[in-house]
Every structure is written in structure tokens, then in C-alpha cells.
Amino acid sequence: MIALVTGANRGIGYEVARQLLGRGWTVLVTARSERAAEEAAARLGGAGAHPLLLDVTRPADAEAAARVLRERFGGLDVLVNNAAITYDTWQRAADADLDVVREAMETNLYGPWRLAQALLPLLRASGRPRIVNVSSEGGSLAAMTGGTPAYSTSKAALNALTRMLAGELRADGVLVNSVCPGWVATDMGGPGGRPVAEGAAGIVWAATLPDDGPTGGFFRDGRPLPW
């Protein structure tokens, strides 16, 4: 099995890559700089970890990733859209800096969308294609009140993308789900969260679903969350 994990040089993305490698998978370990990707792949070790420069905000990078997967690896089975920015705890929707919101959308929504479009031909050709969008309960409309407007709005939009792609790709056998890893002790989450391995496990669960597994869902630890 071949997986591409965005933002895999640290935090949850790195741990997802580590867990998939532990299952014997081939994993493209991506980062916004070539050096960060190479260093992360080296730390992970093993023949299955392959560094790849990928800034999800750059269309050329998405196309290059598709070309590398096609020419060097012969395909793709799982796309994990993990890269995200801007947990804007200092903002409120009533007076938010919309430039900050636009920047968050570029990475947190348009990035996964762009990459899914670029890699869809490869996923459709896979025997067990999966797309996992790493979301957040902060993007749940049922739980939403106020605060972190850039982050929460971008994750709510990512959940909407999950639903649309799941509906459109169901006939192709592509399972598409959103996963909230919970509050995890990462650079973005800050101290006090649960271990990274626990948050990543739910993402790996969605990446390794059987063919009769759910699609178009929102989960944490394999259990449904309200939209």
C-alpha cells in the first residue's frame, strides 16, 4: 500500500506516517521544504519512507506529486490531508482579520481540495482507495459557538468537502472521511493534550478501512462525531 501524508515532518502527520510504515506501507513523507521532508524521512527510517517536497498551496507541487507517484511508485492508495495552519485563538468572527481567514482557507481547505483533484486519477486506479481529511471538532456546526474563526470555518468547509467527495466518489469505491484527532500535544495543539500516537491512531483507522467501511463520515477514535 502507498500513502501520501501532507505535513508529515512533525506532529500528527509524522506519527501517522510512522504508524503506516509500521504496517509495512510505503509512505511519501511530505513537507513544505525539501530539507524538512528529507530529515523527517530519515528520522522515520526504513526503506518505505520517501521524502517529497509539497506545499499544498502551490498547484505546481500537487501536479509534481502526482507525477512522482505515477512514475516512481506506480500509483497511490491513500491520501491523508493533514497539513493545516492558523489556530487563531486571538480572533473573534465579529472583527476577524479576513486576510488571516483567507490564508487559513488556502492551506486548510483549498490545499486538500487541490491535492484530491490532482491525485484522483491515481486513487481511482487503486484497489483500496481512501481519502482522510484531518479535521477538528472545532469545525463541527453542532458544537460551534465562537472563537478561532479562521481555523473553525476552514475545518467546517473541509467537512463539507468530505461529504461532497464521498458522495461523488462512492461509485468508484473511494472512501472519504473526516477525522478529528482530538486535542493532541503538538506544536499547534500546545501542551496538555493527549499523546500524539492516540490522536494519529484514528486517522490510521480511517486510512485502513475495509471496503465495506464508512464513507462521508466524521469520526474521532473510530466513533462518529456530530457535524
N, C-alpha and C positions, 0 to 999 in steps of 0.2 A: 504494500500500500504506500502511496505517495501523498504527502500532505504539504501544504504551504501555510505557514503561520506568520501573520503580519505582526510587527512589533515584538519579535521573538528574542531580542537581545537582552531583555530583562523582565522581571516581574512575572505576571501571569503567562505571557506569551512564551517566555523562556521555559517555564515549568511545564506548559502544555507540550512544547517541543520535547522536553526531557522525558515526559511520560509516554509520548508516542514512540520515541526512539526505544524506550524500554520494551515496547511491544514488537520491536523488530521492524518498524516502519522506516521509510526514507522521508526525511523532513527537510524542507527548504526553510532555513533559518534566516528570516529577513529583518532588515533594519534600514533606517534612513541614511546611514553611512556605510560604505563598504567595510571600513575598519571595524565598526561595531558588529556587523554581521559576521565577519571573519573571527573576531575574538569570541563571540558567543558560540559559534560552531566549534571552535577549538576547545572551549570550556566543556561543552557538552560531550565532545569526543566521539569516537566510533566512526565507522565508515558511512553511517547513514545520515549524518548531519552535514548539510551543504549550505554555505553562506550565499546570500543573494541580496544585492542592493535593491531596495524597494521603498520608495516614498509614495504612499498611496495617493498623495495629492497630485502626482505627476502622471499624466496619461502615458507618456513615453515609457515610464517604468513598468506600468501594467502590461503594455504590449511586449516589452522586453521579457518580462516574467513569463508570459505565455509562450514566447519563442524559445526560451531556455527550457521550459517544461516539455515542450513538444520535441525539440531537437536533441536534448541531452538525456531526458528522463522518460520520454515516450508517452507522457500523459500526466494526469492528476486525478486523484480520488477524493481528496478532502481539502476544502478551503476554510481556514479559520481566520475570520476577520476580527483580529484582536486589537490592532493599533487604535489608540484613542488619545485625545488631549483635552485640556481645559476643564478641570473640575473647579468651576468658578464660584467658590463659596462666598466670595466678596460681593457678588452681584445679586440684584433682585430684578425680576422681569419689568417692573414698573419704570425703572430707569437704567436698564442694562445698556452697555456699550454694544451696539449691534455689529460693530466690526469684530468684536470678540466672538459673538454668536456665529457670524459668517465663517470665521476661521475654524471654529469647532465643527461646523457642518461640513466643511471641506474635508476634514480628516475622518470624522466620526460617521458621516452619512455618505457623502459623495465618494469617499475612498473605497469603502466596501462595495458600493454600487458599481463604481467604475471597474473594480477588480473582478467582481462577479461577471460583468458583461464580457470582459476580456478573456476570462478563463472558462466561460460556459461551454464553448465547443469541446474543450478537453474534458470537462466534467460530464457532459452528455455521453461521451465515448467510454466513460468508466463503467465498470461492472457494479460499483457500490458508491455512487457519488453523494457527497454530503457538503452542505454549506453551514457553518456555525458562525453566527453573528454574536460576538461577545457584547452583551447589553448591560443593563443595570436596572434594579428596581426603581431607581430614580427616574427611569423612563416610563414607569407604569402610570397610566392615567388614573387608575383606581386609587393609587397611593399618593399621587402628586398633590402638593399644596403650593409651596413657593420655594424660591431659592435655587441656586445653581442653574439659571435659565439656559445658558448655552449648552451645558452638558446634558441636562434633563431633556430639553427639547430635541437635541440631536439623537439621544437614545430612544426617545419615543418615535422619532421618524425612522430610526433603524428598525425598530419593531414593526412598523408599518411596511417597510421594505421586505422584512422577513415574511410577512403574511402574503404579500403580493407575489414574491418569487416562489413561495411554497405552492400557491395556487396554480401559477403558470407552469411550474416545472414538475408537478406531481405525475403527469403522464410520462415524463422522461425518467422517472424513478429517482429524481434528485430530492433528497430530504433536506429541508431548510428550516432551521430552528434558531431562536434567540436563547442565550443562556446568560443568566446573571450569576457571577461567581460569588456574590455576597461582598461584605466588607472584608477586604483582604489586606494584609500588611505589606503593601508595596509602596513605591515612591509616590504614586498617585493617591493611594488609599490612606497612607500615613500609618503611624504606629497604633497598635491596639487591635487591629483586625485579626482575623483567624489566619492560620498558616496558608501560605501560597498554594501548597500542594492540595489542600482541601478545596480551595476555590477553583483550581485548574481541573480537578477530577470531574466536575460536572460538565466542563467543556469537552474533555476527552470522552465522556459518556455519549455526548451528542455526536461527536465525530465518529464513534464506533457503533452507532445504532445498527441493528439488523434491518433487513429490507422491509420488514413489516413494522418498523418503528414509527414514532410520531413524526409529523411534519407540520410546519406552520404553528409551532407551539413556543411558549415562553417558560423557561424552566430555571430552577436552582436546585442543585443536588439531585437532578433527575425527577423533581416534583414540579407540577405546574404552578406558575405564578399568574395572578390576575393582570390582564392587560391595562 
